[in-house]
């Protein structure tokens, strides 16, 4: 597995479960005339997001994201390949911007 540097769009909001986030993202993309590949989306909901965010970002960025989330209970990470454009703000999600992070991809063999 290779670790690669990527720009990750981060959004936050309040949801009770991952399926609700996915349904909202599908509705949001459809309303914009786009599609979204949910295989390129990670949802962190109703748990301390720090451990999972550390898989993708350095500690300083994790701390900034936690501060930006405020009282939101859900973080949504949108990786390259999810949509042709940024997801952006929606009726239930706030964009916290795009951040340089990394993720593990399978080695090409």
N, C-alpha and C positions, 0 to 999 in steps of 0.2 A: 504494500500500500504506500502510495506517495502522498506527501502533504504538499498542497499547493496554496499559494496566496490568491485570495479572491475578494471582491467587493461584495459585502453582504448587506442587504437592506434590512433594517430592524424596525419593527413596528411594535406598539404596545396598546393594550386595551384590557377589558375585563370580560372574560368568558368563563363558563362553567366547565367546558370540556373541549378537547381538541376537535371533535367532529363539528362543533358549532363554529369554530374558527374556520375550518375548511369550507363549510357551507357558506359562510359569510364571504370568504375570499372568492369562491366560485361565483356568487351573486355579484360581487363588486367587479370582477373581471368581465363578466357577461354584460353588465350595465355599461361598461366602457367599450364593448365590442371586441373584447379580447378573450383569450383563454389563459388558463394558468395550469402549470404542471405541478401538482401537489407533491410529487416525488422530490421536488427541489425546495420544499418548505419544511421548516422545523418549528414546532410549537412547544413552548414551555409554559405550562399553565398550572396555577395554584400550588406551586412548589417554589422553594428558593431558587431563583434562576442562576445564581452565581456559579455553581458547579458546572452546569451545562454550557453556560456562556464561555467559561474558561476553555472549553474544548475548541473554541473558534477564535477567541480574542485574547490579547495580552491583558494582564490584570488592570492596567490603567484604563483601558477602554471598557472593561467589564464594570469598573466602578462608575465611569461616566454614564454608561447605559442604565445601571441601577438607579442612579440619581435622576436621569431623564424619565424613567418609568414612573416615578412618584408612587402613587397608590395603585397603579394598574397591577393586575394579577396575572397577566399573560404577556409573554414576549413572543414575537413571531419573527423568525429568521427566514429571509427569502434569498436563496442562492441563485447565481447566474443559471439561466436556462429555465427559470420558472415562468417568466413573462418576457415579452419583447421590450417592455418599458418598466419603469418602477411601479410598484403597487400604489404607493402614495397614500395619503389620508383617505379614510372612508368614514362612513357614519359611525363605526364602532372601533376603528383603529387609528392611531396617530403614528405618522412616520417619524422615527427618531433619526432618520438619515441613513446614508450608506457608509459603512465602515470597512476598513481594510482588516481582514482576518485571514484565516486559513482553514482548510478542511482536508480531510483524507479522501483521496480518490483511489480506486483500484489501479494497480500498475497495468499499463498497456503491454500485453505480451503477444 
